[in-house]
Amino acid sequence: MKLRIIPLGGFEEVGKNCTVLEYGGDIVVIDLGIDFPGPDLPGIDYILPDITYLEQNKERIKGLVITHGHLDHIGAISYYLHKIDNPPVFATPLTWGLISDRLAEAGLGRKVKQNLIKPNQSFSLGVFKITPFRVVHNIPDSMGLIIETPVGIVVHTGDFKIDDNPDDQKPLDKEKLKEWSKKGILALLSDSTNATLPGHSVPEKQVGNIIGQIIKDAPGRIIFTTFSSLISRIQQIIRACEKQGKKIALVGMSMQKTVRIAQNLGYLNVSPGIFVDHKEVNKYSDKEIVILSAGAQGVEGSSMVRISENKHWSIKIKKGDTVVFSSSAIPGNELAITRMMDGLVNQGAKIIYRSVLGSGVHSSGHAFQDELKEMIKLVRPKFFIPIEGQHYMQAAHIELAQGLGVKKENCFMLYNGQTLEIDRYQARVLKKKFPSLFIAVEGNQIRVLDKDAVRSRNKIAESGVCFISVVQKKVQLVFQGLSVDNHVMEEIKKKARKLVEKYGKKKNAKTKIQTSLSDFILNRTGKKPLVVLIIN
């Protein structure tokens, strides 16, 4: 019998992480996250992994093990857990707090049993014995997993970086990994997000020092924007504000909620009275207050976007404000972030982004090449599987592994839905591929992505829409999202009338008329809007 590793998400992409380990009749699921849509997917709120395979085998699932509390690892739990009969979920205390909050919002809080895990405390799920180990990431309580299976030991790093002296966290447990590597590691599944970046990630303390300097020296009011889940960064800002005697106003529901959960669980050290209501910021002088806002990615409707558009009801940019972006841009969000920055600058703010004072105001939570190589050296695996990354990232990671002596035939770059079958001696990718469809959350609906609907939305965004009504040879024409001269409107009406007369009673008349009108409008306007035709 062989171990099977089946990625359902997080391979060939950064996001919606979900990996299945299967041996005999037992299944363990590692992470169940969401992804965020790019600008080419208008109307989509989130993207979920396709868990058809888990739904078909739900009685075999022994548990869901979560490596840390970021949404790309926990975000799909509230959507899917009931579909796989609510298996036990295992997570560290902070991760559990964040999961529980989302489950409560979905009305599922009472249906899930809390199973808390800690570093170096083993637990068994069927034939699998799992020992979490401490890793450094930009959210506390992050874990990697050592998984003992009947065919050998598998190491799953989760998201990690190597920072030997991190702020408010303990470093990677290298000694524990060395102990395990002496037993022989069958396979390493390792975070590939930054596999193309040479060198070493910026140490968190270095970032903390820069943030402290900015808070100390800024001439006016300071606004920080970052990921609401980046608790390590939030702690650095809190500490610097405490040192300078400044108050903090939290802006945005996600920021307020995450800070509340982390504070209640003891993962944020906060002096009494440091937080003030954002509605009361004008009661303080500019030197007395720091604003901490969600929305660093420029997502439409977020607090920071509303501030940049001068539409936030309580926070208004003042001339001389310093706005610090302590985050990196998620691919696809660059244009939205640029627009947001322009809006802030146009209102009189100064922007600090990426590098300042010879360093940076943000450090990635993912390992760079030198750290990835150190992990491979620590573990010394027989087989290597890069996880969490687009294929160019995974390919770069495989090059690193091969450079450290892992055989080419023992490195596997997988697609979502593929199966890697592995035993003590060899591994192979099976021909059969499980479903890996694009599952979209649209409002309160979860369904396979309607590509035609997305294509129509993109067409409307690019070229607008044309509504044409033909009733008893009378043509009415309305354009939305596209300006058309009056004489061109009359030409289109005339063309529509002629086409109806030509095709009115023929088979597929409506399709033929729409196609002809679409081509005609393109010829006259240079744009090809979505044509909606009504004939009566």
N, C-alpha and C positions, 0 to 999 in steps of 0.2 A: 504493500500500500504506500501511496506517496502523498506528500503535502502539496496542497494547491494554494497558490497565491493569485487572487483575482481582483484586480483594480476596478472599481466601479466609478471612481472619480479621482481627480488630482494627478492623473497621468496624461501627458500631452497638454497640460494646462496648469495654471496656478489658481487653485480654488476648488470648491466642492469635493474636498478630500474624503475618500471612503475606500478602504482596502479590506478585502475578505481573506481570511485564512481558513482553510478547510482541510480536515483530515478525517477520513471515514465518514461517520455520521455527524461529526461536530463542526460547527461554524462559529468563528469569532469575528466580529466586525470592529475594525479600528477606524474611529472618527466617522462623522456623518454631517458634512458641511454644505454650505451654499457657495455659489459664485455670484458676482455682480455683473449685470449686463453692460456691454459697451454702448457707445452712441449708435451703433448699427442695429440695436434691438430696442427700438422705442416701444413704450408701453409694457415692457417686461420688468417686473420688480426684482425677482431673483431667479437663479438657475439652480436646479437640483440635480443630483446624480440619479441615474436610472437604476432603481433597486428592484426591478422585475425579478431578478434571480433570487433576491432575499425574500420577496413576497411568495415565490414559488417554493421556498425551502424554509419558511419561518419556524416550523416546528424543530428544526435542527440548530437554530441559533442559540448558543449558550450565553452570549452576552455581547454588549457593545462597550468597548473600551475607548475612552476619550483622552487624547494626549494633552490638550490645553483648551482654553476658553475662547479662542477667536472664532468668529462666525463661519469662516471657511472650514472649520472643524466641528462646530456644534450646531450651525444654523438650520440644518435640515431635520434635526431630531424632532422638533415640535410638529413638523409636517408629516413625518413618516412613522414615528414609533408605533402608533396604533395600528398601522397597516402590517406590521410584523409582530403583532400580538404582545407588544410592550415587554420585550426582553429586558433582563436586568442591565442597568447602565452603571459603569464604573468610572469614577473621575475623582480628581483631587478636590479639596473643599471649595476653592475659589471657582474652579471650573463648574462644580456642581451648583454653586450659587447662581452663576450666569445661565446654566441650563434650566434650573428650576424657575427662574424668572420668565423665560420664554415658554416653558411648559404651562405655567400658571396663566399667562396671557392666552394660551390656546385652550385653556380649560382642561388640561391633562395632568395637572400637578399631583393630584391624589392617586393617579393610576401608576405612578412610577416609583419604585422603591429606591431609596438613596443608598448607594454603595460607595463609601469613601475609600480611596486608596492613598498610600503614602510611599515615598521612595524606599526601596529595598524590602518592602513587605509584600511577600508573594501571595498570590491567590490562584485558584484553579478554576478553569472553565472547560468542562469535559476533559479531553486528553491534553489540553493546553495548560501549562503552568506559566503564569505571567509575573514578572518582577519589574515594577517601574523603576527607572533611574532618573536622577536629577539632571536636567539640562537648563541652559540659559536661553531665554527667549525674551521678547519685550512684553510679556505678561507673566506675572508670577505663577507658581504652581504648574509649570510646564514639565512634561515628562517624556522620556523615551521609554521604550518597552523592550525587555528581554523576554523572549517567548520560547519556552522549552517545548519542543514537539517530539513525537516518537521518532522522527528521522534526524533531529539535530536542533541546534539553537539558532533562532532568528532574532536579529536586532533591528528594531524599528526606531529611528532617531526622533520621530516627530519633527517639529520645527525647532531648529537650534542654531546657536552660534557658540563660539568658544571665547569666553571673556573670563580670564582667571581672577579678576578682581571687580566683579560687577556691583553696581549700586543695588542695595536692598535685596539681593538674591545671593544664594550660594552658587559657586561655580559648578561646571560640569563635573560629575563624579568620575574622574579619569581612573582612579585606583580601582573602583568597582568594575569598570569596563575592562581593565587589564586583567583582573581576576577571572572574569568570564571568558576573556579571549584565550586564556590558558587551557580552558576546557574544549576549545575549538568552536568557532562560529561558522555555522553552515551558510548563512546568508545575511547580508546587510541591506536594509532598505533605508536610503538616506536622502534627506532634504536636498533638492537640486536648485532651489530658487535663485541662488546667486552663484551658480557654478561657472558662469562666464566671467566673473569679476576677480581679477588677480589680487593677491595680497591678503590682508586681514581686515575685517570689519572694524569700524571706529569703536573704541571702548566706550561703554556707557558713562563712565565717570568723566571722561573728556567732554562728552556732550553736556553732562550736568554742570561742569565748570563753566562752559560757554553760556548756558542758560542763566546761571547765577550772575554772570558778568552783565548780560543783557538787562536783566531785571534790576540790577544795581545802577547801571549807567544810563538807561533810556531817559531822555529828557522829558517825556510826557507819559501818557497812558500806554499800557502794553496790552495787546490782545494776542494770546496764543491759540493756535488751532492745530489739532492733532486728531488721531484716531481715538475715539472714546474708549476703546479697549486697550490702549497703550498705557497701562497702569504704571509701568516703570517711569515713563516720561511725566505723567501726571504727578507722581511722587516727587520727582526732581523739581518741578515747578512749585509744588507746595512747599518744599524745604527751602527753596530760594526766597519765596515770598515771606515765609516765617522769619528768615534771617534779616530781611529788610523791613519787617513790620508792615507788610502790605496785606490787604484783604483780597479774596478771590471770589469772583462771581462766575458761577457755572451756567453756561448757555447751551441749550439743546437737550431734548429729552433723553437721548442716548447717553450723553455725557453725565447728566444728573443721575440717571439710573445706575450706570456702571460705577460711578464714584460711591454712591450710596451702598451698593452691594459690597464693593471692595472694602469700604470703611467698616461696615457692620461685621464683616468676617475677619477684620484685623489685618488686611493686606495693604491698607493705606494708613500711615501715621499722620494724624492731623491734629493740630492744636485747636482747642475749643474756641469758637468764635471767628475762625479765619474765613469761613464761607459766609457770604452775604447774598441776599436775593438780587438777581440781575435787574429787577425792577427798581432797585435802590442805588444803582451805581452812581447816579448823579448827585447823591448825597455826599460823595467822597471826592476829594481832590484827585487830579490825574495821577499824582505821585503815590496815592494811597491805595490804588485799586489795580488789580490785574484781572482781565477777562479771559476765561478759558472756554473755548467754544468747540463744538463738534462741527463737522462739515468741511474738513480740510481737502476733500476730494472733489469739491465743486458739484456735489449731487444736487439736482434741482430740488428746491424746497427746503434744503438744510439751513441751519441757523447762519452759517458763514456766508452762504450765497445770498440770503436775505439781507444780511448786513452789507455785503458788497453792492447790493442793488438799492440800498437805502430804504428797504422795505421792512426791516425788523422793528417791531413796535417799541422796544425798550433800549436797544443798543444802536447808537448812531455814531458814525465815524467823525472824529474831530481832527482838524488840521494839527499835525504833530504826533498823531497816534503812531505807534510802532506795531505792526502786525507780523508775528513770527509763525512761519509754517514749519512745524516740527513733524514732518512726514515726508514720505516719498510718494511720487505720483504712481497710482495704479495704472498700468498700460491701458490706454484708451481714454483716460481722464485728463490728459495734458491740456487740451483745448479749453475744457470747462474750468480748469484751475487758472489758466492764463486769463480768461475772461474775468474771473473772480478777482484776481490780482489787479487787473486794469481798473475794475470798478472801485477797489479800495484806494488805489493811487489817485484816481480822479476825484476822490472825496478828500484827499489831503493826507493819506496815510503813507508811511514808509514801510516797505516790505523787506523782511529778512527771510531768505529761502536758501536752503542747501548750505553753502559755505559762508562763514563769517569768522573773523578773528583767526584766520589760518586753519580753522577746523570746520565743524558742521553743527547744525542745530538739530540734526536727526542722525540716528544710527540704525541701520537695518537690524532686524531680529534674526536674520538668516546668515548662515556661514558663508564667507568668501572662500576662495580656492585653498588658501593655506590651512584654514580651519577644516575644510572638507577632507583634505589630505591627512590631517592629524587624526580625524575620526577613523578613516580607513586604516591608518597605522595602528591605532589603539585596538580596533576590533579584529583586523586581519581575517576577513571573511574568505570563504571559498567561492561563494557566488555573490554577485553584486547587482542590485536592482535600484536604479535611481528613481526617486518618487518626487512628488510635488514639483512640477515644472513642465514647461513646454518642451517639445522634443529637442530643440537646439540647446536648451539648458541641460537636459538629461544626457545628450550626446557629449557635451563638454565634461560632465561629471564622469561618464564612462572613460573618457580619455585620461582623467586624473587617476581613476582606479587602475587602469591598465599600466599607467606609468609607475604605479607602486607595486606591480607584480601580479595583479589579478588577471587571470588568463582571459583572452578575448572571448573564447567560447563560453566563459562563465559569467559574462556580463549581458544583461537583458534589458532592452528598452521596450516597454510594453505600451499597448494602447488600452484605453478603458474598455472593459468587457473581455479582454483576452485572459487566458489561464496559463500560468507558469506551473508546471508539474515538476516536483523536485524531490529527490531522495538524497541519501548520504553521498552518492557517487556522481550523479548527473542531473541535469535539468533540461527541460524542453518546453517550448511554447506549443500548446495544442492548437489544432486547426479550428476547432469549434470556438466561436466567439459569442458571448452572451449579449443581450440587447444593451445598447448604449445610446439611447435616444436623448434628445435635447428636451428636458423637462422644465417647463417654465411656470413661474408663479405670476399670475396676472390678477391683481386685486385679490379676491377670495377664491380664485380658481387655480387648480393645479392640473396641468395637462401637457401632453406632447406639444412642442412648439408648432404652431400653425405657420409654416413658412410663407404661405400665400398672404396671410394677414400681415406678417412682418414686411414682406415685399411691398404690399400696398401702403403700409405706414411710411416706409422709406421713400416711396414714390411721391406720396403726398408731401412729405417733408422737403423733398428736393424740387418738385415741380407743381405742387398744389393739386387741386381736384376741380373737375368741371362737371357740374350737374346739368344735364340736358333733358328737358321734358318736351315731348311731342304729343300734343292732344289735338286731334282733328286738324292736322296740318299747321297748327299754331305752335311755334317753337319758343320755349323759354330757356334762358341760358344764365347760369350763375357760376362764377369762378370764385374759389376760395384759395388763398395763398399764391395767386398769380394775377398780376395786373395785365389787362388786355385792352387795347385801344377800341373805341366804339366801332370804327369801320371794320376791324377784324372780327368783332363780335357779330356784326351783320353778315360777314362772309361765312362764318361758322354756322349761323342759323340757316342761311341759304343752302349750305352744303348738307346740313342735317335733314332739311326738308326733301332735298333731291334723293338722298340715300334711303329715306323712309319710303318714298315713292318707288324706288328701284327694288328694294329688298323686302318691303313690308310683309308680304305673305309667304316668302320663301323660307326654307329650312335654315335654322341657325341665323336668322335675319339679325337678331340683336347683336350677336357676336361680330358679324360682318360689319354692321353699322358702327359699332364701338371702335373696331380696329381701324376702319377708314377715317373716322373722325379724329382718332388719336393721331394718326399719321398727318392728317390735314392741319391739326392744331400745331404739331411739331414743325411743319413746313412754314406756318405763318408766324409762330412765336419763338421758335427755337427751344421750346420746352414741351415735354410730353407728360401732361398731367394725367392722373387717374380719371377716367371718364365713366361717369355713372349715368346710364341712359334709362329713361322711363318713356315707354310708348303706350299710348292708349288710343 
